[in-house]
Every structure is written in structure tokens, then in C-alpha cells.
Amino acid sequence: IVYRLSGDVTVPVGSTLTVGAGQIVKFRMFGDEDLLVDGTLVADGTAAQPILFTSDRDDSAGGDTNNNGNTSGGNGDWNAIQLRSGSSGHILDNVEIRYGGNSHFGGSNPAALVASVPMTLTNSVVRNSITSGVRLQTSNSTLTSNAFQNNSVAAISMDLASNPAISGVTSTNNVSNALILDNGTLVGNGFWNDPDIV
């Protein structure tokens, strides 16, 4: 069965949201909806059963959720998954995030997946965001064997306080097939050592 949000969902401090392999989670088109994580998000899919976060217009995932005939998602249909400051322990493996990043219609997200803390993102696809695929903010995350496709800004963007470990990247048809850095002054020592990002 498809899980469809009817508004923002918040995972509070001390709680864990576990999303099972093969689960499809849909967000309403232009519903201004986020998954806001102050606790922990564990989305541990498999190659055979990836976890999908997508638009409710995306009939290729779980069928016609809206019962309105054949439709497909569009870049920016919904807002973002936000791993917020103070949260911890996030694992996303074999996940596909489609059609998020809404920065219009009330949204202000810089990406479909926004991490303000460390996370692990592996074997996953982030595509068709109206902004960047992933945004790192003061986040020393690990990103391994991920694909970024058809995002309307960059594959990844980050601030100057982030020092991620990125390897095994495939970037295709993003407006910028690169990691876009904020301008400004380094907060401390920086490490730009992720040659796979290009």
C-alpha cells in the first residue's frame, strides 16, 4: 500500500521513523509538505525493493494514487526530507527520491533532501528536484554509490562548514553536474577531496 502524506510529518527528538524495504511514500502535489526529522530516519531498502519518496502524481510508483487517470510527477511537486539540527543516526540505503525540492508555492527548500547533520546515503537515486538533489548544511555526511539525475540546480550543494565523504557518484542531466559551494569564509579547516563528484 502507498503511504500518502496529508501535511507535514515530524519525527520528534528521541523517536525513530523506520521505512521498510519496498515502501512507497507520496507527498501531495503543491501541498507544501515536508518530512521533518528531529529524531532518526532509517530508510533501509534493498536493490530488489528500493524505498520511494515521490509525488502523488507519480503513477509509475504504486499506481494511480489520486484516481485521476494517468499522470506523472513534475520537478518540485513536493517539498523535502529535512534531517534537522540535533537529529542523529540517519541511514538511507537503496532509496529513490523523486520530484521534490519545492521552492515555490510556500516552499523554501534548497534541495529534495536537506541534511543539517551527518547522514549516510548509499546506493540511492535523487532525481527531478526543482532545486538541488541534496543539500548539506554543517553536515559531515557519507554519500556512497548514488546517482543524481535531472535536478534543476545541482547534484549536491553545501555550505562551507560541511566536510562530506563522497564516492561513487553518477551525475546525469542536472543543470550543474557538480557539487555547488556557497560563497563566504571557511569556518575552520576544509577538505575538498571528493574527486568522484565531477
C-alpha positions in Angstrom: 0.0 0.0 0.0 1.1 3.6 -0.7 1.6 5.9 2.3 0.4 9.4 1.3 1.0 12.5 3.5 -1.8 14.9 4.2 0.5 17.5 5.7 3.9 17.8 7.3 5.1 14.8 9.3 7.5 15.4 12.2 9.7 12.8 13.8 10.4 14.2 17.3 13.6 14.0 19.3 14.1 10.5 20.7 11.8 8.8 18.1 12.8 6.8 15.0 10.9 6.5 11.8 11.7 3.2 10.1 10.6 2.9 6.5 10.6 -0.7 5.3 12.1 -2.0 2.1 9.7 -1.6 -0.9 7.6 1.1 0.7 6.3 3.9 -1.4 5.7 7.3 0.3 3.9 10.0 -1.6 3.6 13.7 -1.0 0.7 15.8 -2.3 1.4 17.9 -5.4 1.9 21.5 -4.2 0.8 20.5 -0.7 3.7 22.3 0.8 4.6 19.1 2.7 7.9 18.1 4.3 9.1 15.1 6.3 10.8 16.9 9.2 13.2 14.7 11.2 14.3 15.8 14.7 14.8 12.2 15.8 16.1 9.5 13.5 15.2 8.3 9.9 16.1 4.8 8.9 15.1 4.0 5.3 16.9 0.8 4.6 15.8 -0.6 1.2 17.3 -3.3 -0.9 18.3 -3.4 -4.6 15.2 -5.6 -5.3 12.9 -3.5 -3.1 14.0 0.2 -3.0 12.1 2.7 -0.9 10.5 5.5 -3.0 9.7 9.0 -1.8 7.8 10.7 -4.6 4.9 12.9 -5.7 1.3 11.7 -5.6 1.1 12.4 -9.3 3.8 9.8 -10.0 1.6 6.9 -11.2 4.7 4.9 -12.1 5.1 4.2 -8.4 2.3 2.4 -6.7 -0.3 3.2 -9.4 -2.9 6.0 -9.6 -3.0 7.2 -6.0 -5.2 10.2 -6.9 -7.6 8.1 -9.0 -7.4 10.9 -11.7 -6.1 9.0 -14.7 -2.6 8.5 -15.9 -0.2 11.3 -14.6 3.5 11.7 -14.0 5.3 13.7 -11.4 7.0 17.1 -12.1 10.1 18.7 -10.6 9.1 20.4 -7.4 5.8 18.8 -6.7 6.6 18.5 -3.0 9.0 20.0 -0.6 11.7 17.9 1.1 13.0 15.4 3.6 14.7 17.6 6.2 17.2 16.0 8.6 17.3 18.9 11.1 19.9 20.1 13.5 20.1 18.0 16.7 18.8 14.8 15.0 21.1 11.8 14.5 21.6 8.3 13.2 20.1 8.7 9.8 20.5 5.8 7.3 19.2 5.9 3.8 20.1 3.0 1.6 18.5 1.9 -1.7 16.2 4.9 -1.6 14.9 6.9 -4.5 13.7 10.5 -4.0 11.8 12.0 -6.9 10.1 15.3 -7.8 10.8 17.2 -4.5 12.8 20.4 -3.7 9.8 22.7 -4.0 11.0 26.3 -3.5 7.7 27.9 -4.8 4.1 27.8 -3.6 5.2 28.4 0.0 8.3 26.2 0.0 11.8 27.4 0.6 13.9 24.2 0.3 17.3 24.2 -1.3 17.1 20.5 -2.2 14.8 17.5 -2.1 17.0 16.0 0.7 18.4 18.5 3.2 20.8 17.3 5.9 21.9 19.7 8.7 23.6 16.8 10.5 25.6 13.8 9.4 23.8 11.1 7.4 24.6 8.0 5.4 23.2 7.9 1.9 24.1 4.9 -0.1 23.1 3.1 -3.3 20.4 5.7 -3.9 18.9 7.9 -6.6 17.9 11.6 -6.1 16.2 12.9 -9.2 13.9 15.6 -10.6 14.2 18.1 -7.8 13.3 21.6 -8.8 16.3 22.8 -6.8 19.4 20.6 -6.0 19.2 16.9 -5.3 21.0 17.0 -1.8 21.8 20.0 0.4 24.4 19.7 3.1 24.4 22.2 5.9 27.1 21.8 8.7 27.0 18.1 7.7 29.9 15.7 7.5 27.8 13.1 5.7 28.9 10.0 3.9 27.5 9.6 0.3 28.4 6.4 -1.5 27.3 5.0 -4.8 24.5 7.4 -5.5 23.0 8.8 -8.8 21.8 12.3 -9.2 19.6 12.9 -12.3 17.6 15.7 -13.8 17.8 18.1 -10.9 17.1 21.7 -11.8 20.1 23.2 -10.0 22.9 20.9 -8.9 23.5 17.3 -8.0 24.7 18.5 -4.5 25.0 21.8 -2.8 26.7 22.6 0.5 27.9 25.3 2.9 31.5 25.9 3.8 31.0 24.2 7.2 30.4 20.8 5.7 33.1 18.2 5.0 31.4 15.1 3.5 32.9 11.9 2.2 31.6 11.3 -1.3 32.4 8.4 -3.6 30.9 6.5 -6.5 28.8 9.4 -7.8 26.9 9.4 -11.1 25.6 12.8 -12.1 23.4 13.0 -15.3 21.5 15.9 -16.8 21.5 18.1 -13.8 21.8 21.8 -14.5 25.2 21.5 -12.8 26.7 18.0 -12.6 28.8 19.1 -9.7 28.9 20.0 -6.0 28.0 23.7 -5.7 29.6 25.5 -2.8 28.3 28.5 -1.0 30.4 31.6 -1.1 32.0 33.0 2.0 34.7 32.3 4.5 35.7 28.8 5.8 34.5 28.2 9.3 37.6 26.0 10.1 39.7 23.6 8.2 38.1 22.4 4.9 38.7 19.2 3.0 37.8 19.3 -0.7 38.8 15.7 -1.5 35.8 14.1 -3.3 37.1 13.7 -6.9 34.2 11.4 -7.8 31.7 14.2 -7.6 32.7 15.6 -11.0 
